[in-house]
């Protein structure tokens, strides 16, 4: 895990001091609301319905036990005893007071954390595969390159006020667990026939009002040219991206209007014009970043205790089946801790859970955890012989829900209960779906099936890439919900299609039941996935069933 040097500390502490002064001037009437807006946004501060919300950066999803304990203390001292994990690795505090924000940032800085560029029209937190470095099949670990991008993009003076927000994702495996084609820039590490490491580069992806998959603009980019090429992309966007209409200001609109081929040509032209020898990453710089992500001291594999206990305790066996996956090192496993238990809002975690999780990470996973795009938590390095004892402790914390990857592993934004932008509430819809689909046997029979709920067109829950997506809309002042089907992310990426007219809240759960019924009736075998059935039979049978039942 990357460790701050003196330059990092200086940057973060300087920003805290600067923002403290800006808040004091704003509260004293010396800075207008309009002038304060971009200042607070680039320091991660939003104004929500009930209170300010502070978004904290979690670079590529990694947190240490020390950081978890600090987050718990902030929850207790400045929030309402909990925080929220977002779909881009980050942490949000939803009930902070404006006057307390500098003190919160001071505490975060003491454990190498900050809120810089977690909002605003700038380069945001770089996301990555939550299994980076521990999963089989990687070309190489993407986290060092994420760190290189983080350092390059943080407070970059040329890119502080872009036409719109800008998001980058990096993966090192063939399976895309970071949805790189749905980012402004997506990077996939690849190896050339010569053995050289480089990147496939996609640009122009994004969700929101106009969902688009990114276009491949470079088949192979040598790793040494990474920052120079990123700079060229952002420069072309900064030069030609629209600033007159925020709904058309993202890079995806520019790529679509120019065409991917012409956009790539302009990027190459910019790259050739400005990428001198000083713009190349040296092997020493790459190796330095890689030195922070070396493998821990794994112990030799011993015993089969996890299998023995699975035979004795069915609940434990279910947890092994859904929440535990193979590790690249024999004798270790990757464990997902679900934050989707009954009665909880997806992604919420309490101060007590954070503190206990810090202890568990120290005991079982080299004092580190990962936050995921599915609003869950991962312990990446658990010995197989420790799985049963870990499961017993997770049960006490309500973090043992064995439903990862199932219909009830819902991704959900806070919706209109908290957010000023939302058209409809998402949390009550999630609660109703969780209540209806709470039978584990039924969930396992359905297999892998993703469901995501967004409260507005900004799509913070990424509903477009869910097998079943739900979008809150305003219909004559009433809360209605639009359903999309067929979205996918992973080995294949696809944007879901709107099923039909939006439905009132009380018809959403029956509609999901109808959709599931069509899936079960049409699958060729119990193992055929929802995605496979949808691709085979198309939208009409689902639409006919839902709207016939609701007329």
Secondary structure, DSSP 8 states (H G I E B T S, - for coil): -----HHHHHHHHHHHHHHHHHHHHHHTTSS-HHHHHHHHHTTTEEE-SSSEEEEE--GGGEEEHHHHHHHHHHHHHHSSSEEEE-TTS-EEEEEE-GGGHHHHHHHHHHTT---TTSSSSSB---EE-TTTTTSTT-SS-SHHHHHHHHHHHTT-GGGSS-SS-B-EEEE-SSS-SS-GGGSSEEEEEEE-TTS-EEEEEEES-B-TTS-B--EEEEEEEEGGGHHHHHHHHHHHHHHHS-SS-GGG-SHHHHHHHH-HHHHHHHHHHHHHHH--GGGS--HHHHHHHHGGG-----------HHHHHHHH-HHHHHHHHHHEEE-SSTTEEEEEE----TTS-TTEEEHHHHHHHHHHHHHHSTTEEEE-TTS-EEEEEEEGGGHHHHHHHHHHTT-----TTSTTS-EE--GGGT-SS-SS-SHHHHHHHHHHT--HHHHHHH-S--EEEESSTT-TT-GGGSSEEEEEEEETTEEEEEEEE--B-SSS-B--EE-SS-EEGGGHHHHHHHHHHHHHHH-SSTT--HHHHHHHH-SHHHHHHHHHHT-
